[in-house]
């Protein structure tokens, strides 16, 4: 009987991709989605905030108490790997560049610490995505930006891009295995091909020619990456009608403190243009970064209306040791941050509802992903959640909806 291995994946879609790669590289072990029956647990960690470190450490302690044999990888291996290894609770620590060796590493008798090469280029191919209806494609790794609050460039390395032929082979393998929706992912996805005469838009055009590719989504882009070549693909039928473009804030003074490259005026022009073209628009936004006075917050909330946002990933600033922001003053207290977070969420929730009402005449193209016990759940081309009542098993199916209700939170339909 092969020992059973459970993958605990923290953090972002890039980690989801990396876990899938490791699952595919196992030969003498069996992957289980049931943590309790696992002999071995791979902790694919995140270290984006101090809070992420606490969650990983808490999970390691919990699994150690259950007597699991533990291995640590992911971004946390670079920041907390040594201290967790020294605790004696971890059999082995390995960096992302070593993940293809996982089958051998798990069989190593002695404990090991192999952090590997921070600037390796991934060339792994996965055949499937266990438990998923859409496929995440890692096209890029690392980041050359240096936002003051962010540790990622130090744990994922500088920006570099995967080989185009490998990416296209990856997509065609997954498409021939039934996947129709592809989410491009990476640390700073939009910097794909930079300095190598390649562009993400060109790559997406080539992907769209592969049989079975129906919809392409991009994990997250930076405002400056919606350049001329990207604007050429905005009307393509295979491109989602939603774009996630990370601004992080809408006050120029806060953007300066964060060492961001974007500024509000150019963001407003860009988002205005995309809104005019019917896109749903999402962003990342950090609330409570040091220096976010009441005046700057009010300014940010005034500015945010000109961005026509329909989706948001809001984060409460969380100090990350080793980053410039960690020593900045004045810090913003948690209650104030929570109030601001609530105000921001409510603003975007209302925008999303208005957007869905304004689009009610547009047929929705939904990829159904799961069943919540009552209704099927999927996402439409605007990346809005759709709940569907049906007697048929719709999971993994694409359905077109002309007739649906715009509910407070979701679009609702019968099929
Ligand atoms: S763009 Fe900024 S926030 Fe994003 S990974 Fe790079 S440094 Fe971090």
Boltz pocket constraint, residues with backbone or C-beta under 6 A from the ligand:
constraints:
  - pocket:
      binder: B
      contacts: [[A, 143], [A, 144], [A, 145], [A, 146], [A, 147], [A, 150], [A, 151], [A, 152], [A, 153], [A, 187], [A, 188]]
      max_distance: 6.0
